[in-house]
Amino acid sequence: MITEDLVREVALDLLRRTVTRLPADVEKGLKDAFESETEEVPKMQLKAILENIKLAKDNVKPVCQDTGITIFYVSMPTGVEIDVEKAITEGVRQATKEVPLRPNAVHPMTRKNPGDNVGLRMPYFNYKFWDRDYLEITVMAKGAGSENMSKLAMLTPSQGIKGIKEFVLNEVVRASGNPCPPTIVGLGIGGSADISGKLAKEALMRPIDQPNEDPEIAKLEKELKEALNELGIGPMGLGGKTTVLGVNIEYAYCHTASLPVSLNFQCWAARRGTVQIHPDGTVKHITHEG
Ligand code: SF4
């Protein structure tokens, strides 16, 4: 049975797994990048990142001191009568103490820090209601270095794909080493200004080895990845072939007079985790087994 206590425990455990171990696709992407680099400096940077990941995993310690802010995606079955949001929020409080997570969440104006990563609209929740019988919780622990490089462009429809490519290339050059490359570039195309921002972040939740199902969008993802890796920014901005591990795009239909494009960076410490809680109380880890 799904109880508030179980959801709290699962949220705490999910956060511990997510901030101490990267998802398999990201770790593989970093290993492949290490193999493909030929120059000493990018190889050294990637070696240090991979050693860091191993140490974090072995010692169950966060992969980066910036454990981010917590953004949740919750898929709810019908008939769940418990307060899932309250339970997950309690899990965040507990994880802040026990993992520990750096207390990053502050009031945006006073900068007052409650010390537990909890405040108004933080953790942030995105909900979906579905007809499956289990509850699925996904978390992204999002650091500021990459988030601060995010950008929205309200392009004109006539700028089209060329305009999208120019925007992305310019922004990756502008960001340079700030978002701790190699990054994953999340793009939200269409919708409205706010919808494209949400889509850009959602794009980062998809594994980098899963192209968009739409072949046209998948082609754009591939072309952008190749073009960005020609820029030479490289791991940690110190030069090299690997500026991005992937480009993920989500899109929505938009007004005929608009072409919103949002870009959300994810650093190499691409922490995202998913877990399911089934009606009999069985917990199934999707991204972080074991
Ligand atoms: S951008 Fe990512 S890797 Fe860099 S300090 Fe922030 S969380 Fe850590």
Residues whose N, C-alpha, C, O or C-beta is under 5 A from the ligand:
A	BS01	SF4	C64 D66 G143 A144 G145 S146 N178 P179 C180 C267 A269
